[in-house]
């Protein structure tokens, strides 16, 4: 999937998750969902590879499940950089749930786009 397609898909996923969990996951507008998606892409390109390498032993021991914690941490950092008024995740558990939902949806959508 191309960069801008992923940005748009992530923004739509942010809006959908915010709709389902309106008390725990807050996105104030579509524009802030796009900004958060762009910030998440930048964090995933800059910081996530370092975290993956540093956490390789524990990721190996947990058979890859620790990557969900890393994805949740990326979502928490996104919330910090975008701003608590506009993009807010209530707690780390909600960030982990959102990371799981986004990972599953991105895998399905990426699979669909790779078939074309």
N, CA, C and O of each residue as an XYZ file, in Angstrom:
464
protein
N       0.850     -1.164      0.000
C       0.000      0.000      0.000
C       0.904      1.238      0.000
O       1.932      1.264      0.676
N       0.521      2.230     -0.742
C       1.311      3.454     -0.848
C       1.167      4.291      0.428
O       0.262      4.097      1.239
N       2.104      5.228      0.559
C       2.177      6.032      1.784
C       0.878      6.779      2.055
O       0.345      6.696      3.162
N       0.360      7.501      1.080
C      -0.834      8.321      1.308
C      -2.076      7.464      1.480
O      -3.007      7.861      2.181
N      -2.106      6.291      0.848
C      -3.223      5.380      1.075
C      -3.232      4.912      2.526
O      -4.286      4.838      3.158
N      -2.057      4.598      3.043
C      -1.962      4.153      4.442
C      -2.356      5.272      5.401
O      -3.000      5.018      6.419
N      -1.974      6.511      5.084
C      -2.348      7.653      5.923
C      -3.869      7.786      5.977
O      -4.442      7.973      7.050
N      -4.509      7.689      4.833
C      -5.968      7.828      4.779
C      -6.654      6.666      5.485
O      -7.629      6.869      6.208
N      -6.152      5.446      5.282
C      -6.743      4.284      5.941
C      -6.597      4.394      7.454
O      -7.541      4.110      8.192
N      -5.418      4.805      7.922
C      -5.226      4.962      9.369
C      -6.133      6.055      9.934
O      -6.661      5.913     11.037
N      -6.314      7.134      9.189
C      -7.214      8.198      9.657
C      -8.648      7.685      9.753
O      -9.356      7.997     10.710
N      -9.074      6.905      8.774
C     -10.415      6.316      8.830
C     -10.544      5.337      9.995
O     -11.582      5.281     10.654
N      -9.491      4.571     10.242
C      -9.513      3.659     11.392
C      -9.569      4.428     12.713
O     -10.262      4.012     13.642
N      -8.849      5.541     12.801
C      -8.925      6.372     14.006
C     -10.346      6.860     14.236
O     -10.848      6.833     15.360
N     -10.992      7.306     13.161
C     -12.368      7.798     13.290
C     -13.321      6.659     13.682
O     -14.224      6.861     14.495
N     -13.125      5.482     13.116
C     -13.991      4.346     13.440
C     -13.799      3.906     14.889
O     -14.775      3.648     15.593
N     -12.566      3.821     15.331
C     -12.300      3.416     16.722
C     -12.855      4.463     17.679
O     -13.406      4.122     18.726
N     -12.709      5.735     17.321
C     -13.262      6.796     18.169
C     -14.783      6.710     18.207
O     -15.387      7.042     19.227
N     -15.409      6.278     17.136
C     -16.864      6.110     17.128
C     -17.320      4.964     17.998
O     -18.346      5.066     18.670
N     -16.571      3.870     17.998
C     -16.942      2.715     18.820
C     -16.651      2.933     20.297
O     -17.432      2.518     21.154
N     -15.538      3.576     20.596
C     -15.120      3.789     21.983
C     -15.072      5.287     22.267
O     -14.005      5.830     22.551
N     -16.214      5.952     22.193
C     -16.252      7.408     22.259
C     -15.824      7.980     23.598
O     -15.466      9.157     23.653
N     -15.841      7.220     24.669
C     -15.395      7.741     25.963
C     -13.896      7.543     26.193
O     -13.273      8.301     26.937
N     -13.321      6.522     25.553
C     -11.925      6.175     25.808
C     -10.969      6.636     24.719
O      -9.775      6.800     24.969
N     -11.478      6.842     23.529
C     -10.652      7.205     22.385
C     -11.315      8.401     21.715
O     -12.408      8.278     21.162
N     -10.660      9.553     21.761
C     -11.280     10.790     21.290
C     -10.499     11.352     20.110
O      -9.290     11.570     20.195
N     -11.208     11.583     19.010
C     -10.661     12.292     17.854
C     -11.632     13.424     17.571
O     -12.802     13.178     17.277
N     -11.157     14.676     17.656
C     -12.079     15.809     17.588
C     -12.599     16.090     16.179
O     -13.714     16.590     16.033
N     -11.817     15.778     15.133
C     -12.290     16.011     13.770
C     -11.521     15.124     12.797
O     -10.549     14.461     13.159
N     -11.981     15.134     11.574
C     -11.315     14.347     10.527
C      -9.907     14.887     10.285
O      -8.984     14.120     10.010
N      -9.745     16.189     10.384
C      -8.432     16.781     10.148
C      -7.420     16.341     11.204
O      -6.257     16.093     10.888
N      -7.853     16.248     12.429
C      -6.943     15.779     13.468
C      -6.671     14.290     13.333
O      -5.608     13.820     13.739
N      -7.604     13.543     12.774
C      -7.345     12.134     12.478
C      -6.270     12.019     11.400
O      -5.399     11.152     11.480
N      -6.327     12.887     10.396
C      -5.287     12.886      9.362
C      -3.935     13.309      9.923
O      -2.905     12.728      9.582
N      -3.943     14.334     10.792
C      -2.695     14.773     11.421
C      -2.123     13.657     12.291
O      -0.922     13.391     12.253
N      -2.975     13.011     13.069
C      -2.522     11.917     13.929
C      -1.982     10.763     13.097
O      -0.997     10.129     13.476
N      -2.614     10.490     11.979
C      -2.144      9.433     11.105
C      -0.776      9.763     10.519
O       0.081      8.886     10.406
N      -0.572     11.006     10.151
C       0.717     11.440      9.629
C       1.793     11.393     10.712
O       2.918     10.965     10.453
N       1.451     11.827     11.915
C       2.397     11.769     13.037
C       2.744     10.325     13.363
O       3.901     10.014     13.643
N       1.750      9.438     13.330
C       2.004      8.016     13.588
C       2.936      7.438     12.533
O       3.818      6.646     12.864
N       2.763      7.813     11.280
C       3.646      7.325     10.220
C       5.076      7.803     10.432
O       6.023      7.046     10.218
N       5.237      9.044     10.848
C       6.578      9.580     11.105
C       7.222      8.874     12.296
O       8.402      8.525     12.252
N       6.445      8.664     13.360
C       6.975      7.951     14.528
C       7.325      6.507     14.187
O       8.338      5.985     14.654
N       6.487      5.857     13.369
C       6.768      4.483     12.972
C       8.030      4.392     12.128
O       8.733      3.382     12.174
N       8.326      5.428     11.363
C       9.533      5.418     10.537
C      10.775      5.787     11.344
O      11.863      5.289     11.058
N      10.631      6.644     12.340
C      11.793      7.163     13.061
C      12.106      6.400     14.344
O      13.262      6.053     14.588
N      11.102      6.139     15.158
C      11.345      5.601     16.498
C      11.085      4.098     16.594
O      11.796      3.394     17.312
N      10.092      3.609     15.892
C       9.707      2.204     16.033
C      10.837      1.223     15.704
O      10.983      0.233     16.421
N      11.649      1.444     14.651
C      12.737      0.478     14.405
C      13.716      0.365     15.567
O      14.227     -0.719     15.849
N      13.976      1.470     16.236
C      14.874      1.435     17.395
C      14.250      0.617     18.520
O      14.921     -0.207     19.142
N      12.957      0.849     18.782
C      12.270      0.092     19.828
C      12.187     -1.390     19.503
O      12.291     -2.227     20.399
N      12.004     -1.718     18.247
C      11.924     -3.126     17.847
C      13.260     -3.823     18.085
O      13.296     -4.949     18.583
N      14.348     -3.163     17.733
C      15.664     -3.762     17.943
C      15.965     -3.898     19.430
O      16.489     -4.924     19.864
N      15.641     -2.874     20.212
C      15.915     -2.940     21.657
C      15.076     -3.999     22.369
O      15.520     -4.590     23.353
N      13.872     -4.234     21.874
C      12.983     -5.189     22.536
C      12.978     -6.553     21.863
O      12.086     -7.363     22.116
N      13.952     -6.815     21.019
C      13.986     -8.090     20.298
C      13.993     -9.312     21.214
O      13.287    -10.276     20.920
N      14.753     -9.323     22.305
C      14.720    -10.517     23.173
C      13.337    -10.789     23.780
O      12.883    -11.933     23.787
N      12.673     -9.760     24.283
C      11.362     -9.980     24.893
C      10.310    -10.284     23.818
O       9.359    -11.024     24.072
N      10.477     -9.721     22.635
C       9.561    -10.047     21.537
C       9.732    -11.507     21.149
O       8.750    -12.190     20.855
N      10.953    -11.986     21.145
C      11.217    -13.395     20.836
C      10.613    -14.303     21.906
O      10.016    -15.330     21.584
N      10.767    -13.929     23.171
C      10.234    -14.748     24.264
C       8.708    -14.797     24.281
O       8.124    -15.805     24.678
N       8.068    -13.721     23.857
C       6.604    -13.677     23.855
C       6.016    -14.074     22.505
O       4.823    -13.896     22.258
N       6.877    -14.618     21.628
C       6.455    -15.073     20.301
C       5.825    -13.951     19.479
O       4.870    -14.174     18.734
N       6.364    -12.759     19.624
C       5.933    -11.621     18.829
C       4.816    -10.791     19.427
O       4.468     -9.751     18.868
N       4.248    -11.209     20.532
C       3.127    -10.470     21.118
C       3.541     -9.132     21.723
O       2.708     -8.246     21.909
N       4.813     -8.990     22.025
C       5.274     -7.716     22.582
C       5.194     -6.598     21.545
O       5.217     -5.420     21.904
N       5.101     -6.948     20.281
C       4.974     -5.920     19.244
C       3.676     -5.130     19.402
O       3.593     -3.980     18.970
N       2.657     -5.746     20.023
C       1.415     -5.019     20.310
C       1.681     -3.907     21.307
O       1.121     -2.817     21.191
N       2.529     -4.176     22.280
C       2.887     -3.154     23.268
C       3.646     -2.012     22.591
O       3.436     -0.844     22.919
N       4.517     -2.344     21.660
C       5.255     -1.310     20.930
C       4.291     -0.463     20.103
O       4.410      0.762     20.075
N       3.332     -1.111     19.426
C       2.344     -0.360     18.650
C       1.491      0.531     19.545
O       1.165      1.656     19.167
N       1.126      0.040     20.725
C       0.358      0.853     21.673
C       1.183      2.042     22.153
O       0.652      3.138     22.332
N       2.463      1.829     22.359
C       3.344      2.924     22.752
C       3.428      3.978     21.652
O       3.475      5.174     21.940
N       3.447      3.545     20.405
C       3.453      4.487     19.282
C       2.162      5.308     19.252
O       2.188      6.500     18.946
N       1.031      4.668     19.570
C      -0.235      5.391     19.636
C      -0.241      6.400     20.784
O      -0.752      7.509     20.630
N       0.319      6.025     21.922
C       0.413      6.952     23.052
C       1.310      8.151     22.707
O       0.994      9.287     23.060
N       2.420      7.895     22.021
C       3.285      8.998     21.593
C       2.577      9.892     20.586
O       2.746     11.111     20.606
N       1.790      9.293     19.712
C       1.004     10.080     18.761
C       0.030     10.982     19.493
O      -0.128     12.152     19.144
N      -0.627     10.434     20.514
C      -1.553     11.220     21.314
C      -0.831     12.382     22.001
O      -1.370     13.484     22.100
N       0.367     12.131     22.465
C       1.152     13.180     23.123
C       1.508     14.296     22.151
O       1.377     15.473     22.488
N       1.956     13.941     20.947
C       2.404     14.949     19.990
C       1.260     15.700     19.324
O       1.403     16.883     19.014
N       0.134     15.044     19.098
C      -0.991     15.726     18.450
C      -1.695     16.645     19.436
O      -2.130     17.735     19.065
N      -1.810     16.224     20.671
C      -2.445     17.060     21.683
C      -3.623     16.361     22.321
O      -4.409     15.696     21.646
N      -3.737     16.516     23.615
C      -4.759     15.793     24.378
C      -6.165     16.285     24.078
O      -7.121     15.530     24.262
N      -6.326     17.516     23.625
C      -7.673     18.024     23.350
C      -8.224     17.441     22.053
O      -9.431     17.236     21.925
N      -7.346     17.175     21.097
C      -7.785     16.803     19.763
C      -7.721     15.309     19.481
O      -8.540     14.781     18.728
N      -6.765     14.636     20.072
C      -6.567     13.200     19.863
C      -6.131     12.626     21.196
O      -5.006     12.855     21.637
N      -7.011     11.885     21.833
C      -6.734     11.438     23.199
C      -7.091      9.970     23.360
O      -8.151      9.522     22.921
N      -6.197      9.235     23.991
C      -6.443      7.838     24.355
C      -6.462      7.795     25.876
O      -5.520      8.250     26.525
N      -7.534      7.246     26.449
C      -7.753      7.329     27.895
C      -6.674      6.625     28.711
O      -6.191      7.178     29.699
N      -6.292      5.420     28.313
C      -5.310      4.670     29.086
C      -4.530      3.732     28.167
O      -4.823      3.622     26.977
N      -3.537      3.064     28.737
C      -2.681      2.210     27.927
C      -3.421      0.969     27.452
O      -3.116      0.443     26.382
N      -4.378      0.498     28.219
C      -5.191     -0.646     27.797
C      -5.981     -0.318     26.539
O      -6.086     -1.146     25.633
N      -6.536      0.884     26.483
C      -7.259      1.309     25.284
C      -6.299      1.455     24.113
O      -6.662      1.149     22.977
N      -5.089      1.913     24.369
C      -4.089      2.018     23.311
C      -3.734      0.630     22.772
O      -3.539      0.461     21.569
N      -3.652     -0.352     23.657
C      -3.363     -1.718     23.206
C      -4.518     -2.287     22.391
O      -4.295     -2.949     21.378
N      -5.747     -2.034     22.825
C      -6.908     -2.495     22.064
C      -6.951     -1.830     20.691
O      -7.222     -2.492     19.689
N      -6.687     -0.533     20.641
C      -6.661      0.181     19.365
C      -5.534     -0.339     18.476
O      -5.702     -0.439     17.260
N      -4.391     -0.669     19.069
C      -3.275     -1.209     18.295
C      -3.634     -2.562     17.686
O      -3.279     -2.849     16.543
N      -4.336     -3.388     18.454
C      -4.760     -4.700     17.938
C      -5.748     -4.519     16.793
O      -5.616     -5.153     15.747
N      -6.728     -3.660     16.992
C      -7.742     -3.417     15.952
C      -7.085     -2.854     14.699
O      -7.384     -3.295     13.589
N      -6.196     -1.888     14.868
C      -5.543     -1.286     13.705
C      -4.641     -2.282     12.990
O      -4.573     -2.274     11.760
N      -3.955     -3.131     13.729
C      -3.087     -4.126     13.101
C      -3.889     -5.113     12.266
O      -3.510     -5.439     11.141
N      -4.997     -5.587     12.823
C      -5.834     -6.539     12.086
C      -6.424     -5.882     10.843
O      -6.381     -6.458      9.755
N      -6.969     -4.694     10.997
C      -7.572     -3.999      9.853
C      -6.536     -3.653      8.797
O      -6.803     -3.806      7.605
N      -5.355     -3.189      9.206
C      -4.308     -2.878      8.236
C      -3.833     -4.123      7.498
O      -3.528     -4.052      6.308
N      -3.764     -5.259      8.181
C      -3.369     -6.504      7.519
C      -4.396     -6.909      6.468
O      -4.030     -7.322      5.368
N      -5.673     -6.794      6.801
C      -6.734     -7.142      5.849
C      -6.724     -6.192      4.658
O      -6.805     -6.628      3.509
N      -6.627     -4.901      4.929
C      -6.665     -3.899      3.854
C      -5.407     -3.991      2.991
O      -5.496     -3.877      1.768
N      -4.248     -4.195      3.598
C      -3.017     -4.345      2.815
C      -3.072     -5.588      1.942
O      -2.595     -5.568      0.808
N      -3.643     -6.657      2.450
C      -3.828     -7.867      1.655
C      -4.727     -7.633      0.454
O      -4.493     -8.171     -0.628
N      -5.753     -6.828      0.658
C      -6.668     -6.510     -0.439
C      -5.957     -5.685     -1.508
O      -6.107     -5.962     -2.698
N      -5.189     -4.681     -1.104
C      -4.502     -3.825     -2.073
C      -3.359     -4.559     -2.771
O      -3.021     -4.220     -3.905
N      -2.762     -5.545     -2.128
C      -1.659     -6.267     -2.771
C      -2.166     -7.238     -3.838
O      -1.403     -7.624     -4.724
N      -3.430     -7.637     -3.772
C      -3.999     -8.527     -4.795
C      -4.234     -7.804     -6.102
O      -4.219     -8.431     -7.161
N      -4.451     -6.505     -6.056
C      -4.775     -5.756     -7.274
C      -3.591     -5.575     -8.171
O      -3.710     -4.965     -9.234
